Amino acid sequence: MTLFKRVEAATAEMERIVGELSGPCEQVEESKRKLDKLQSMAAEVSPSIVRLRKAGEETDPAKKTYGEQMAQKVLALCDRYDALEPRINEVREKVTAGDDDDDDDDDDDDGHPLALLVRLYLWTSLHVPRPP
């Protein structure tokens, strides 16, 4: 599958998820899961959008990757992604605003491996005696 097709499919999926999360609230955990997937997809697609936009805007005939029609499709896809970014931020605010009444700890990074390593390091530096 070409880069364009992969990015096009990912953008369509992100648009679908944003549409679902923009509607009436679902269960908080389900919304969080969808938001995590959405943010992960956006992070993966973003570098590809930059590459596609650069190739689509190329004016030097010797360096052109796409013909005129395909370049228009590429730039239209980039515009679709650009339009998604503010909607993703709105959805993020909506989903995380419903998170305030949870009974969870304030530390959201407890399950992140790096956070666990930092906590382990801090604990050992305080509790394990150092040789003289």
Secondary structure, 3 states (H helix, E strand, C coil): CCHHHHHHHHHHHHHHHHHHHHCCCCCHHHHHHHHHHHHHHHHHHHHHHHHHHHHHHCCCCCCCCCCHHHHHHHHHHHHHHHHHHHHHHHHHHHHHHCCCCCCCCCCCCCCCHHHHHHHHHHHHHHHCCCCC
